[in-house]
Amino acid sequence: YPPLFICEALASSKVVNKVTGQRFPETKSEITPWARLGMQIAPITCDMLIAGLLFFAVSRYVSRGPAVLAASLYLFNPGVFLNSAIWNFDSIPSFPILAAVFLAALGFERRNYGLLTLASAVAAFAFCVKLQAGMIVPILGLFLLLTKEVRANAKAALAFLLVTGLVYAPFLIGGRWVYLRKVFLGSFQTYPVTHVNAFNAWALWFQLPATKTVLGVSLDNIGRLAYLATVAYAAY
């Protein structure tokens, strides 16, 4: 996992252990409900932040009625409970991804290029939590290209590279090439299966091999097509 994911997991576990007087479990038999809460408190918190941001964004552009519906559909989605309360951490990068999209939309709407630079920095933060957050980069890049401002594009690109570089700098300086190889190469080869994410079609069933086909098309390619369709819709 990328550095910020590890830092978050350790920090939240230590905070919960400190508050509850628990010690960090060294074996599986020592894992208590408090220890599990220490690992899951961050994703649960991010779920609530995502719901709040959805409410704020939809309220701003539509009205409070649909905003309550949007926040509720996310917060009470069974996939969210499975994701954050049981074993997963996808809401941690999902919150900054959503924040980056919202900041980019505001920046493009107001022609405020500082917000676009901030959106790029936030997207880099998400990327340093889980590499899957890199999916937002093409869409964010699209927002930037539509500004037709070379300076704004350069500042945003620099912000992304600066945040990423600062996070990985200790590992580059220390020559931790095995760790970096595992993060950037191994992570894409470790789980060649569909993943259960909230608001993700794969949540309709349990994990399946990415090579499994539906009507002759692999689930891997279905996922890619769905992503490209999303980018095309954003461009439209």
Salt bridges, closest charged atoms under 4 A:
GLU30 OE2 - ARG23 NH2 2.96
ASP90 OD1 - LYS130 NZ 3.01
GLU109 OE2 - ARG60 NH1 3.41
ASP220 OD2 - ARG224 NH1 3.11
